[in-house]
Amino acid sequence: GSYCGEGAAAALPCKEGSYQNATMLQLNLSMTSAGDCVPCPPGSSCGTGAAAPTPCAAGTVAPNTSMGACDACAAGRFQGALGKLECEVCEAGSYCPEAASAPLPCKEGSYSGATNLTSAAECTRTDPGHFAPTGSTHQTKCSPGTVAPNASMPACDLCEPGSFQKDSGQLGCEPC
């Protein structure tokens, strides 16, 4: 992680965005300047005095060489793997906050077909007469015999004994 200039009293660290993991004996060279440090490869970061590149953690990327730190994925995007160059678009039925390492599903009773959501608050609540389980991309009408009297229902309620509902997407049951 360092080099020694002529007459140096101490080793000087490689600058941010570069590294050095060899000694003068291993390289059979004299590492006398910052130019002897190696540029950090894409997908990794190298802090000041780095002896080796550090792969970017999930939720971060390094698209260029010589990066001192990895960039967090922007809200609406994610990266689940280590050492990557770019973030992926969030998935439908999910949202991705800044630095997301995975899409987070819309909670039950909400849904989304969009791929750019940044928070759970952006998922759309289901309408009365409809339901949506966790991670849904759309709302679904309640089947005959079931109802959803409120918005944001994760599932439809069965009609009580002595009542019925012949139509789909309804709010209440009818007496027999």
C-alpha positions in Angstrom: 0.0 0.0 0.0 3.0 2.3 -0.2 6.1 3.5 -2.0 9.4 5.1 -0.9 10.7 8.1 -2.7 14.5 8.8 -2.7 15.7 9.8 0.7 12.2 9.2 2.3 12.2 8.9 6.0 9.0 6.8 5.9 6.9 4.9 3.3 4.3 7.1 1.6 0.8 5.6 1.1 -0.6 5.0 -2.4 -3.2 7.6 -3.1 -6.9 6.9 -3.0 -8.1 5.0 -6.0 -4.8 3.0 -6.3 -3.1 0.1 -4.4 0.1 -1.8 -4.1 0.3 -5.3 -2.7 3.9 -6.2 -3.6 7.2 -5.5 -1.9 10.3 -4.2 -3.8 11.8 -7.7 -3.6 8.7 -9.4 -5.1 8.6 -6.9 -8.0 12.3 -6.7 -8.4 11.6 -3.0 -8.8 12.2 0.1 -6.8 8.7 1.5 -5.9 9.8 5.1 -5.7 6.7 7.1 -6.8 2.9 7.1 -6.7 3.0 6.0 -10.4 4.2 2.6 -9.1 0.9 2.1 -7.4 -1.7 0.1 -9.4 -5.1 1.7 -10.4 -8.0 0.2 -8.6 -10.1 -2.0 -11.0 -13.8 -1.4 -11.7 -16.1 -3.0 -9.2 -13.7 -2.3 -6.4 -12.6 0.5 -4.2 -9.1 1.4 -2.9 -8.7 3.8 0.0 -5.5 5.7 0.7 -2.7 3.2 1.4 -4.6 0.2 0.2 -2.7 -3.1 -0.1 -5.5 -4.7 -2.2 -8.7 -3.7 -3.9 -11.9 -4.2 -1.9 -14.9 -5.5 -3.9 -17.9 -3.2 -3.7 -20.5 -4.5 -1.2 -24.1 -5.4 -2.2 -26.0 -2.1 -2.8 -22.9 -0.3 -4.1 -21.0 -0.2 -7.4 -17.8 1.1 -8.9 -18.3 1.7 -12.6 -14.8 3.2 -13.2 -11.2 2.5 -12.5 -9.3 4.3 -9.7 -12.3 4.8 -7.4 -11.5 5.4 -3.8 -15.0 4.5 -2.6 -18.0 2.6 -4.1 -21.1 4.5 -5.1 -24.4 3.6 -3.4 -27.2 2.5 -5.8 -29.6 5.4 -6.3 -33.2 5.0 -4.9 -35.2 3.0 -7.4 -32.3 0.7 -8.2 -30.5 -2.2 -6.4 -27.4 -4.5 -6.7 -27.4 -7.8 -4.9 -23.9 -9.0 -5.8 -20.4 -8.0 -4.8 -17.9 -6.2 -7.0 -20.4 -5.0 -9.7 -20.2 -2.1 -12.1 -23.8 -1.0 -12.2 -27.1 -1.1 -10.3 -30.1 -2.9 -11.6 -33.6 -1.5 -12.1 -36.0 -2.3 -9.2 -38.6 -5.0 -9.8 -42.4 -4.6 -10.3 -44.2 -5.3 -7.0 -41.3 -3.9 -5.0 -39.4 -0.8 -4.0 -35.7 0.0 -3.7 -34.5 2.6 -1.2 -31.0 4.1 -1.7 -28.2 1.5 -1.4 -30.6 -1.4 -1.7 -29.0 -4.8 -2.0 -32.4 -6.4 -3.0 -35.9 -5.2 -4.0 -38.2 -5.0 -1.0 -41.8 -6.2 -1.7 -44.8 -4.0 -1.5 -46.6 -4.9 1.7 -49.9 -6.9 1.7 -52.8 -4.8 0.7 -50.7 -2.8 -1.8 -49.2 -3.3 -5.2 -47.2 -1.8 -8.1 -46.4 -2.5 -11.7 -43.7 0.2 -11.8 -40.0 -0.6 -11.6 -38.8 2.7 -10.1 -40.3 2.9 -6.6 -38.1 4.2 -3.9 -40.2 3.6 -0.7 -43.2 1.5 0.5 -45.3 4.7 0.5 -45.2 4.7 -3.3 -46.9 1.3 -3.5 -50.6 1.7 -4.4 -53.3 0.7 -1.9 -55.9 -1.8 -3.1 -59.4 -0.5 -3.8 -62.4 -1.8 -1.8 -63.6 -5.0 -3.4 -60.0 -6.0 -4.3 -57.0 -7.6 -2.5 -53.2 -7.9 -3.0 -50.8 -10.3 -1.2 -47.2 -9.2 -0.4 -45.2 -8.3 -3.5 -48.2 -7.9 -5.9 -47.9 -6.2 -9.2 -51.6 -5.6 -9.5 -54.8 -5.7 -7.4 -57.2 -8.6 -7.9 -61.0 -8.5 -7.6 -62.6 -10.6 -4.9 -64.2 -13.8 -6.2 -67.9 -14.5 -5.8 -68.6 -15.6 -2.2 -66.0 -13.2 -0.9 -65.8 -9.5 -0.2 -63.3 -6.7 0.7 -65.2 -3.9 2.4 -62.1 -1.7 2.9 -59.1 -0.5 1.0 -55.7 -2.1 1.6 -57.0 -5.7 2.0 -54.4 -8.5 1.9 -57.1 -11.0 1.2 -60.9 -11.1 0.7 -63.3 -12.1 3.6 -65.6 -15.1 3.1 -69.4 -14.3 3.3 -70.8 -15.3 6.7 -73.2 -18.3 6.9 -76.6 -17.1 5.9 -75.3 -14.6 3.4 -73.9 -14.7 -0.2 -72.3 -12.7 -2.9 -72.8 -13.7 -6.5 -70.6 -11.0 -8.1 -66.9 -10.4 -8.0 -65.2 -7.3 -6.6 -67.9 -6.5 -4.1 -67.8 -4.7 -0.7 -70.5 -6.7 1.2 -72.5 -9.9 1.3 -76.3 -10.1 0.8 -78.6 -12.0 3.1 -80.0 -15.3 1.8 
